[in-house]
Structures are given as C-alpha cells and as structure tokens.
C-alpha cells in the first residue's frame, strides 16, 4: 500500500497525485445540551457537523462527505483497501469519582455487525471535573463490503453517570493504490 502526501500548493508542479485528505466535523448538538450518559449503557455519540470549525476544504478527491447527520462515519464514497484514521475530541464530566470509560466503533450491518473497542483512562481526579479525550487516533480499514457499505457508529460507555460534550471528529483518508 502506498500513502501519498497531499499537495497543499496545488501548483501542478508535483508529480504526486493528491489522493488523500480529511474532513473535520465539529458538533453543535452537545455543546448547548450535553449528552447524558447513564452508567453501564453503550451510548451513541452524536455529531451534527454544523459547528463553526467544521472544515471540508481538504476532502479527498471525489469525496463529499465522510459522516452522516447523526454522527456515524459514512465510508460509502471510499474504496476497498482505503484506510481512515479518526481523531475524536470529546469531554466527559462524571457525577461520581473513579469511573472508567470504554469507547467503541460499531461496524458492519445486520447479522455481520462487529465492534472495535478500547478502554480509556479512569476518571480518578474527582466528580464534576471535565476529562478531555482528544489526542489519540484510531485506524479502520475498508477490508470488505460489510465495513465499507454500513455506517460506523461511535459509542461510549461510562461506569458512572456522566455527561458528554462532543467537540467533533476529524477523519483522514489514506487511499489504497495498488
């Protein structure tokens, strides 16, 4: 697999084709009304893509959207072999101390749904304190039509009652070039 850098100048002087790119989706739905997280229940994270810092100027060629209006990643404009790298940015405020978090992507559809799951850090500094999660990235590759053609939902699970404010997600596309 070859990953080609973006030609930011677009001058045409480079012989490297611009094949990669990103879209940054900034959410407004949880900034005015934080999302309530009930303890030990998987909750889908919304993203309306209507925030002031949404940036679609650097989308890969022939890609108009990478997320639907509910906040699910939409990879249907990609191809098998393409890879997405996602950086999510959200803040959790627990109601009790010592809660723990899990995050997952729900992929595929019907009887072929599957999850990519990770544990996040414990919230041990106290209740009512904001814990921001923003600097890690996740990689998902389009290895089959089940992954490519179905929404990819973002979900969170907290062991403590909490609220979530979603700043947004940036989705980078690395094209597969055989």
Helices and strands as residue ranges (DSSP letters): E 21-26, H 29-32, E 35-37, E 43-44, E 83-94, E 101-107, G 110-112, E 114-119, E 130-133, E 138-141, H 145-148, E 153-158, E 162-174
